[in-house]
Amino acid sequence: MRLTTKGRYAVTAMLDLAYHSQKHPVTLTDIATRQTISLSYLEQLFARLRKAGMVKGVRGPGGGYTLSRSAHEVNIADIIEAVDETVDSTKCGGKSNCHNDQPCITHDLWMGLSEQIRSYLKQITLGQLLERELVSEVAKRQGKQGEHVIELKPLQERKTA
């Protein structure tokens, strides 16, 4: 199966967004911090996700991103496709030209596997993933790790320290 970092990061970022945007929009900086994904890479992914109508931006103070529709309406296969990824197990990218411009001997086998994987991912929604206990536990832990607590000491303590 050929699923690159782009597809994996898109799914990870969308699940993070689905979890954390239930009360307010989420910034890409927050997602980048929690998921250790480059901010510039996230910006590229979210441009594609926005174009596909999966997320919407909220401007102004307290702005960020939210899902465009319910988490139960967003399936994993659509996220992967939105960032121009394919779930493909073939050597030829499904073009049937894997052996001297003809299908190879195992072409149908790998095409069938690709379809099974795509079908499986099409059946799973962000909402279903949010209902999983482990997802909730990990999201809470990552949220705490992303919080930056700054302890401010009175000016006198700083001078003597």
N, C-alpha and C positions, 0 to 999 in steps of 0.2 A: 504494500500500500504506500502510495506517495502522498503523504500529508506533510507539508513543510511547516516551518515555524510560523509563517504568515497565518495559516489556518488555525493552528493551535493557539497562537496569541489572540486571534480574533475571538475564538470561543471563550478563552479565559477572560478577556476583557469584557465581553458581553455578559458573562455570568457574574463577574464582579459588579458591573453596572446594574444588572437586574437585582442583585442583592442590596446594594447600597443606595440605589435611587428610589427606593420605595417611599421615602419621606421627602427627599429633596434631590435636586440635580447633583450630579457627581462630576468633578473636574477630571480631565485626563491626567493631570499631575497626581491626583490621589490614586487613580488606577495604576499609573506607572510606578508609584512608590510601593503600593501594596503588592503588586505582581512582579516587580523588578523587570519591567519592560521599558525600553527606551521611549521617552516622551515623543520624540520625532517620529518613531515607528508607529506609535499609537495614533498620532495625528494623521498619518497616511491611511491607516486601517479605518479610522473613524470617518474619513472623507468618503471612503467607499461604502461604509455601512450607512452613512447619511444618504448617499446617492441611491442606495438600494431601499431607502425608506424604513430602515430598521431602528435608527436612533434619530433623535431631534435635539438640536442645540437650544439652550436657554441662555439668553444674553443677560448681561448686567451683574451686579453684585449678587452673590449666591447662585450664580449661573453655573452651567456645566452641561451635562448630557443626561437624557432620560431615554427609556425605550419608547418607540413610536406606538407600540401596541402592547397588549398584555404579554407577560413572560410566557404564558401558556400558548400563545400564538406564534412564538418564534422558535423554529426548530433548528437543530444544530447543523443539518445539511445546508440550510439556507444561509446561515452565517458564513460557512466555509465558501459557498458559491459567491456570496456578496463580495468577498475579498479576492475574487478571481482564482480560487483554488478549485481543484477537482480531487475527488477521491477515486484514484485510478490505480489499479494493481497491474496494469499491462505495461509492457516495455515500450509500446508504440503510442501511448496516449489515447488508445481506443480507435486509432485510425486504420487498423488492420493492415499495416505495412511493416510488420515487425520482422519479416524474413523475406528478403529480396522483393520488397514492395508487395508482399502477400502476407496473409495471416500466418503466424507461426503455429506449430503443432499444438501449443497449449493456450492459444489466444482465447478460445471460448471459456476455458477454465478461469483465466484471470478476469475476463469480462464479467463472468458470473459472480466472482468474488467481489468485484467492484460494485456491482449492483446490490449485492447483499449488504455491504458496508453502507452504501448510500441509503438503502431502505431502512437500515437500523438507525442511522443518524437522523433520518427524516421523521422517525417515530418519537424521538426524544426532544422535548422542549426545554427551554430555560426554566419554565415554571416547574416542570417535573424534577429538574436538578435541584432547584431551590428547596424542594420538599425533602430532599435527602438530608439526614441528620449530619453526616460527615461534611457535606458542603457548608451547612450552617456553622458547624464548629470551626472549620478552617477559615471561613469568612470572618467570623468574630475574632479569631486569633490574629489574622492578618490586619484587621482593623485596629486592633490594639497596638500592633507593631508599628503601624503607620502613624500613630498619634505621636506628636512631638511635644513633650512637656518641657517647658523652659522654666527653670527655677530662677526667679529674680531675687537677688540678695540686696538688702539696703546698701546704699553707697558706702557707709562706714565699714561694713563687713568686707566689701570688696577691696577697700584700701588697705586693710590690715591683713588680709589673707595672702 
